[in-house]
Amino acid sequence: MENTEEYTTTSELRQNMITGEWVIIATGRGKRPDDFIEEDHSLGDNAPDPFSDPLASGQEEDVLIYRDQDGEWTTRVFPNKYPALAPTDCVDIIEDGPHVGVGGYGIHELVVTRDPHKHLARLDIPAIAEVIDAYQDRYLTHMRLRNIRYVSIFHNHGPKAGASISHPHSQILALPVVPIVVQAELEAVTRFYRKNRVSPFQIMLDYELSVRSRLVAENDDFVVLCPFAPRAAMEMYIMPKELQPYFERITDAKKMALAEVLQAALMALDRGLNNPDYNFFIHTAPCTGWDYEHYTWYIDIVPRTAKIAGFELATSMEIVTVTPEDATLFLRKQL
C-alpha cells in the first residue's frame, strides 16, 4: 500500500524552552524518518566527487573563487546544494503553544580546496592562508545582512566527524540567532571580568605561556595549546596572543601566522594519530553590533578520539582518558 503521508520539507530553527538551546530542523537534508536506517556511510575512494568540478555536478555558481597564475582555481566558495538554512524574504516567527522558533533563514556555503586528496594538514602555508582569507571574506559579507546574528565557520574531516564527501571542504553557516554555547561563553566572560577586572582569556593565556606544559606550538602572533579541561583527548585551541573579539578583523599578515600554527596543529594530529577524523571551528563574537571587548576569538580543534555515549549525553560531561599534559608532549614530538 502506498504511503500518502506528507512530511515537512522546509527548515526551521526551534528553541528548547527549558535550556534555551537552538536546533535546526533541516528536513531537506534528512528526508524521511526511515532514511535513518543504518547503512555503510564510509567514504570510499571510488565515491563520486561533486567538488572536483562543482558546476558540472549541479552546484550553484561560485560566490568567491581564487586562481593561480595559470588561471586554474585553487579555492572556491559556493552555496551548499543541500542547505540546512536558506535565504528568504523575511524571518518568520514560529509559535506552537509554549514553544517558539523562527523560519529557516540563513546562508549555507562550502569552502573547497582544489586537490581532492590533500587535506588541510598537508597543504602549504599560503594555501591555508587562502582558505582563511575566504573565511574572512564570506564572514564580512554575511555579517552585514540585516537578520544575521552569528556566522559559524567549521571544518569536518573524516566520516566520524560528519564529512559525507571526502574532498576537503569547510562550511559556513550564517544564523539569525546566537548559539547558546556562544551566549554562555560571553556571559561567563562578562561575569569573570566584573569580578576580577581582567579577561579570563588573558589570565589563561598568560599562565599557559609561563608554565608551557600544555603549549604545543607558537609563533609571534598565535599559540596552540591543549586546554586544561579538554572535551576530547588531543583537543587543541589556537588563540591570538593579542586578544581580539572579532575574527573578521584579522589582518593579512596575521592570516599567514594563523595558517602557520593551524598547519602545525593539524600536522601533529595527522602524523601522531595517522590522519584521524576531527572537527575544527572558529569561536568568535557575534555580529550583533554589541561590544564584546573582554572576549577573544579562537579556533577549537576536536579530534574524534572517543565516542559520545550515555553519560556524556546525560550530563554534558566528557570522560577524557589522556591528560592534556601528556597529549601536549605527544603532539610536540610530531613537530
N, C-alpha and C positions, 0 to 999 in steps of 0.2 A: 504494500500500500504506500502511495506516495506521501511524503511528509509535506504538508502545506503550511506549517508554522512559519511565521515571519520572524527573522532575527534583526536586531538593530545593526545598522552599518555606519552610523556616524559616531565621531569621537566626542567624549565628554571628559571634563575634569570634575571629580567628585571629592568632597571633603569628609573625612571621618569626623563625626560630630563629637566623639569622645577625645581623640588625640589631636585633632586639628590637622592631621596628615592629609595630603592630597594624593589622589591616584588618577591615572589616565585610563579611561575605558576606551581602548582603541580597537574596536571590533573589526575594522578593515584589515588589521594585521593578523588577528587570531581566527577570524571567520566564525565557524560554528563550534558549539561545545564539544562535539565529537572529534574535532580536529586535535584535541589534546591527548588522544590515544597514543601511547608510547611507540615511537619509531626510532630507527637509527638516524641520529642527527649529526654524525661525524662528518667532518669536511674532507671529502676525498679529493685526491689530486686531479681526478677526471671530471669534477663537478664543473658545470658551466660558470664562466666568469663574466658577469654582466658589466664589470668595470673596466675591462681592457679596452672596450670600445663602447662607452656608455650610450652614445646616441643611437648606435646600431641596435642596442639591446632595449631600446624604448625608454631610456631615461630622458628627463626633460633637459632643455638647453642649459648649458653652464651659466652660472651667475658669476663665476670667477675662474680664471684659468691662467696658469703660469707656463711659460715656454722657455726652452733653452735657446742657445744661439743659432741652432739649426731649425728652429721653428717647431720642434717636437714638444708636445705637452709634457710637463713634469708633475704638476699638481693641479687638480681641478675640483671645483665645488659645484654641486648641482642639487636640486630638490630630491628628497627621498621619494622613490617611486611608490612606496608603501608607508606614507607618513603616519606617525602617531597623532600629530596635530596638523592643521592646515589653515591657511589664511582665509578669513571670512569677512564679510562686511561689518560685522559687529560682534561683540562678546555677549552672548545671551546668558542671563541668569537662570539657573535651573532650581526649582523648588519642588520637593516631594515630601510633603508633611514637614517634619522637623529637619529634614536633610536638605543640604544646599550643594550647588555645583555651578559650573559655568560651561558654556559650549566649548567644543574642542578647538578653540582658536590658538594659533601659534605657527611657528615656522620649523620645519624639519629638513635639514640639509646634510649632505655627505661630503667629507673632505677626503679625496682619494689620491694616493701617490701612484706613479706610473707602473713600477715594477711589481708584478703580482706575487713575486717570490721573496722580495726583500722587505721585511718588516722594519719598523722604525729603529729598532736596536741596531740594525745593520746598514742604515743609511748614513751618509756622511753628514757632518755638522751643517753645512749650508742647506742641504736638502731638508733637514729637520727644521732649521730656521725658516724655511719657506712655508712649511706646514704651520708653524707658529704665526707667521705673517698672515696666512689665510684665516686662522682662528680670529686674529685681531680684526682683520678687515670685515669679516662677516658679523662679528660681535658689534662693531661700531655701526654697521648698517641696521642690525635688528634692534639695538637699544634705543634707536631714535623713533621706532614705531610707537604709536600712541598707547596701545594696550599691552605692551611687553614690559614685564617687571623683572624678569630674570632670564639670563641666557646660559644654558648648560652646555658645556663642551666636554666630550668624553670620548674615550677610545677603548674598544673591546678587542682583545687579541686572543683568539682561540675559541673553540666551541664552548668550553666550560665558562668562558667569560661572556657568552652571548653573541659571539660573532658567527652569523649564519653564512657568511661569504668569506672565504679565506683571503681574498685580495685585500691588502691593508687599507683601512679607511677609518676615519674618525667621524663622529656625528655631532651636530649642533642642533639643539632644541631650544627655541625661544618661547618662553612661557608667559601667560598672563597672570601668574601667581608666583609668590616666592616660596620655594620648598621649605617644609617645616624644619629640616635639618639645618638649612642655612639660617633661617629665622632664629633657631635655638642657639646657634653659634654667635650670632650678632647680639642676642640678648645676654648671653653668658659673658661675652667680651665687655659689654657695657656695664654689667654688674661688677665685674672684676675691676674695671677702671675706676668706677665710682668709689670702690672700697680702698684701692691701692694707689690710685693716681698714676698708673702705668699700664700699658697694654700687656695682657698675658702673653701675647706672641713675642713681645720684646724680651720679657723675662725668660721665656723658654729658649729663644734664640741665643741670648747672651750666655745662658747656662750651658747649653749644648756646645757652643763654641769654646767654652772654657774647659769642660770636662772631656769632650771629644770621644767619649766611649760609645756614642751612638751616631757618630759622624761618618758617613760613608764616603762622601766626596765634597769638594767645594771649589769655587773659583772666586774672583774678586766680587762677584755680584750675587751668587746664589750658594746655598748649601743643600746637600742631600743627606737626610738623617732618617734613622729608624725611630719612630715615635716611642716615647716611654711606655705608653699604654696602647699597643697596636691592636687592630681588629683582625689581623691575619699575620702569620709568620712571614717575614721578609717585607712587610709593608714599609713604604718609604714616603716621606714628604720632601718636596722640593720647595724651598722658601727663599724669597728675596732677602738679602741681608739688610737692605734698606726697606723697611715696611711700607707697603703701598696697598691701599684697599682695592684698587681697580686694575684688573688685569689688562683692560683695553688701553691703558696709558703706557704700556711697555714701549721703550724706545727701540730703534733698530739695533743699536749697539748691544742692548741687553737681550734682544732676541737671540743673537749669536751666543751670548753667555748662557742663556737658558737652554739653547739647543745643545750646548756642550755638556751640561750636567744631566739633561734628560737622556742624552745618548749614553752617558756613563752609567746612569741608574738602570736603564733598560738593558744595556750590555752586560752589567753584572748579573742580572736575572737570567739573561739568555745563556751566558757561559756557565753560571753556577748551577742552574736548575734545568739546563737543556731545553731552552725555549719554552718556558711554562706559559700557560694561559694567564692573562692578567687583565685588569681594567685600570685605566687612569682617568682622572677627571680634574677639572680646574674648579676650585672653590674661589669665588670672587664676590665682591659686594654687589648687591642687586642694582639694577638700573632704574631706581625709583625716584632719583633726584634728591634723596636724603643724604645726610653726612654720616659716613662710617669711618671716621678718621682713626679709630683705635683698632680696626680690623686690618688684616692683610690677606691678599690672595695667595694661594699656594696650590701646588699640584699634589694630589694623593694617588700613589701607585699601590694597587692592591693585588698581589698575586693570588691566584686561586689555589692556595695550598691546603685548604680544608673544605669540607662540605658543611653547609648550614643544615643543622638538624633541629630536633625538637626543643632542646634547651635554649639554643640561640634564638629561635623564633619566639619562644615563650617569654624570654627575658630581655632580648636585645643585648645580651652579654655574650661576648665571644670567648671561646676556650682556645688559647694560643699555646702551642706546645714547644715553641722555641723562644728564648728570651730575645728582646731586641738587641741586647749587647752581643750575644752570640751571632745573631743574624748580621750585625754590622761587621764583625770580624770576618765572617764568611764572604760577604759581599765585597769587602775591601780587597780580599785576596784575588777576586776575579779581575780587578783593575790593575 
